[in-house]
C-alpha cells in the first residue's frame, strides 16, 4: 500500500468512527427521550386514574347526600304537618328510605354528617313516639317540643351537607 492509500484508509476509518459515534449518540438520545416520554406517560396515567377515582368517590358522596336529603325532606314533611291528626302517617316509607340511605352514608359520608344524621335520627324517632303518645293522651306539648328539635337537627344536617357539597350560599 502506498502512503497515499493508507491516508485514505485512515480518513475512511475516522469517517466511519465519526458516523458510528453520531449514530450512537442519536440512539442514546432517542432512548433517553423515549424513556422520559414513557415516564411522563406513566405519571400522566397514574394522575388520570387518581382523578377518575376521586371523581367516582365524589359522585358516590353526592349520590348518598342527595338521597339522604330527599329522605330527610320526606320525613320533615311529616314533622311539619300536624302528624298527630293523621290516622296513619307514612312513617314506614320514610324509615325504609332512611335505612337504604344509611349504607351509602356509612361508606362515604364525613364524620360530621354522620354525627348530625344520628342527632336528627334520634329526634325523628322521638317525634314518632311523641305523636303516638299525643294521640293517646291528648298532650300535644311534648310532641311540639320534639317537632322543634327535629326541625333544628334536620336544618343542621342540611346545612352540613350543603357545606360539604359546596352548595352553601
C-alpha positions as CSV (number, residue, x, y, z in Angstrom):
1,X,0.0,0.0,0.0
2,X,1.0,3.4,-0.7
3,X,1.2,6.1,1.9
4,X,-1.4,7.9,-0.1
5,X,-3.8,4.9,0.1
6,X,-3.1,4.5,3.7
7,X,-4.1,8.1,4.4
8,X,-7.4,7.4,2.6
9,X,-8.0,4.4,4.7
10,X,-7.4,6.4,7.9
11,X,-9.7,9.1,6.6
12,X,-12.4,6.4,5.9
13,X,-11.8,4.9,9.4
14,X,-12.2,8.3,11.0
15,X,-15.3,9.0,9.0
16,X,-16.8,5.6,9.9
17,X,-15.9,6.2,13.5
18,X,-17.5,9.7,13.4
19,X,-20.6,8.3,11.8
20,X,-20.9,5.5,14.3
21,X,-20.4,7.9,17.1
22,X,-23.1,10.2,15.8
23,X,-25.4,7.3,15.3
24,X,-24.7,6.0,18.8
25,X,-25.3,9.5,20.2
26,X,-28.6,9.7,18.3
27,X,-29.6,6.3,19.5
28,X,-28.8,7.2,23.1
29,X,-30.6,10.5,22.8
30,X,-33.6,8.7,21.3
31,X,-33.6,6.1,24.1
32,X,-33.3,8.8,26.8
33,X,-36.1,10.8,25.2
34,X,-38.3,7.7,24.9
35,X,-37.6,6.8,28.5
36,X,-38.6,10.3,29.6
37,X,-41.7,10.1,27.4
38,X,-42.7,6.7,28.9
39,X,-42.1,8.1,32.4
40,X,-44.2,11.1,31.7
41,X,-47.0,8.9,30.2
42,X,-46.9,6.6,33.2
43,X,-47.1,9.7,35.5
44,X,-50.0,11.1,33.5
45,X,-51.8,7.8,33.6
46,X,-51.3,7.5,37.3
47,X,-52.6,11.0,37.7
48,X,-55.6,10.4,35.4
49,X,-56.5,7.2,37.3
50,X,-56.3,9.1,40.6
51,X,-58.5,11.8,39.2
52,X,-61.0,9.3,37.9
53,X,-61.1,7.6,41.3
54,X,-61.6,10.9,43.1
55,X,-64.4,11.7,40.6
56,X,-66.1,8.4,41.3
57,X,-65.7,8.9,45.1
58,X,-67.2,12.4,44.9
59,X,-70.1,11.1,42.8
60,X,-70.8,8.5,45.4
61,X,-70.8,11.0,48.2
62,X,-73.0,13.3,46.2
63,X,-75.5,10.5,45.5
64,X,-75.5,9.5,49.1
65,X,-76.1,13.0,50.3
66,X,-78.8,13.8,47.8
67,X,-80.6,10.5,48.7
68,X,-80.3,11.5,52.4
69,X,-81.7,15.0,51.8
70,X,-84.6,13.5,49.8
71,X,-85.4,11.1,52.6
72,X,-85.0,13.7,55.4
73,X,-87.2,16.1,53.4
74,X,-89.9,13.5,53.2
75,X,-89.7,12.8,56.9
76,X,-89.6,16.5,57.6
77,X,-92.9,16.9,55.7
78,X,-94.5,14.6,58.3
79,X,-92.9,16.6,61.1
80,X,-94.1,19.9,59.6
81,X,-97.6,18.8,59.2
82,X,-99.8,18.0,62.1
83,X,-99.0,14.3,62.1
84,X,-100.9,14.0,65.4
85,X,-104.1,14.4,63.5
86,X,-103.4,11.9,60.8
87,X,-104.8,8.4,61.2
88,X,-101.7,6.7,59.8
89,X,-98.7,8.8,58.9
90,X,-96.4,7.1,56.4
91,X,-93.5,6.6,58.9
92,X,-92.7,3.1,57.4
93,X,-91.9,4.6,54.0
94,X,-89.6,7.2,55.4
95,X,-87.9,4.7,57.7
96,X,-87.3,2.3,54.8
97,X,-85.8,5.1,52.7
98,X,-83.6,6.1,55.6
99,X,-82.4,2.6,56.1
100,X,-81.5,2.3,52.4
101,X,-79.5,5.6,52.6
102,X,-77.6,4.5,55.7
103,X,-75.3,2.1,53.9
104,X,-74.1,4.8,51.5
105,X,-73.7,7.2,54.3
106,X,-71.8,4.8,56.4
107,X,-69.5,4.1,53.4
108,X,-69.0,7.6,52.1
109,X,-70.1,10.4,54.4
110,X,-68.0,12.5,56.7
111,X,-68.0,12.1,60.4
112,X,-69.7,15.4,60.8
113,X,-72.6,14.4,58.5
114,X,-72.9,11.0,60.4
115,X,-73.0,12.9,63.7
116,X,-75.7,15.3,62.5
117,X,-77.6,12.4,60.9
118,X,-77.6,10.5,64.2
119,X,-78.8,13.5,66.1
120,X,-81.6,14.1,63.6
121,X,-82.5,10.4,63.5
122,X,-82.9,10.4,67.3
123,X,-85.2,13.4,67.1
124,X,-87.1,11.7,64.3
125,X,-87.6,8.6,66.4
126,X,-88.7,10.6,69.4
127,X,-91.1,12.6,67.3
128,X,-92.8,9.4,66.1
129,X,-93.1,8.2,69.7
130,X,-94.5,11.5,70.9
131,X,-97.1,11.6,68.1
132,X,-98.4,8.3,69.3
133,X,-98.4,9.4,72.9
134,X,-100.1,12.7,72.0
135,X,-102.8,10.7,70.2
136,X,-103.5,8.6,73.3
137,X,-103.2,11.3,75.9
138,X,-104.2,14.4,74.0
139,X,-101.0,16.1,75.3
140,X,-99.6,17.8,72.3
141,X,-97.0,20.0,74.1
142,X,-94.3,17.2,74.2
143,X,-94.9,16.5,70.5
144,X,-94.5,20.2,69.7
145,X,-91.1,20.3,71.6
146,X,-89.9,17.2,69.8
147,X,-91.1,18.7,66.4
148,X,-88.9,21.8,67.1
149,X,-85.9,19.6,67.9
150,X,-86.4,17.5,64.8
151,X,-86.7,20.7,62.7
152,X,-83.5,22.1,64.2
153,X,-81.4,19.0,63.7
154,X,-82.8,18.5,60.2
155,X,-81.7,22.0,59.3
156,X,-78.2,21.4,60.8
157,X,-77.9,18.2,58.8
158,X,-79.0,20.0,55.6
159,X,-76.5,22.9,56.2
160,X,-73.6,20.4,56.8
161,X,-74.4,18.5,53.6
162,X,-74.7,21.8,51.6
163,X,-71.3,22.9,53.0
164,X,-69.7,19.6,52.0
165,X,-71.2,19.6,48.6
166,X,-70.1,23.2,48.1
167,X,-73.7,24.4,47.6
168,X,-74.0,26.7,50.6
169,X,-74.5,30.4,49.7
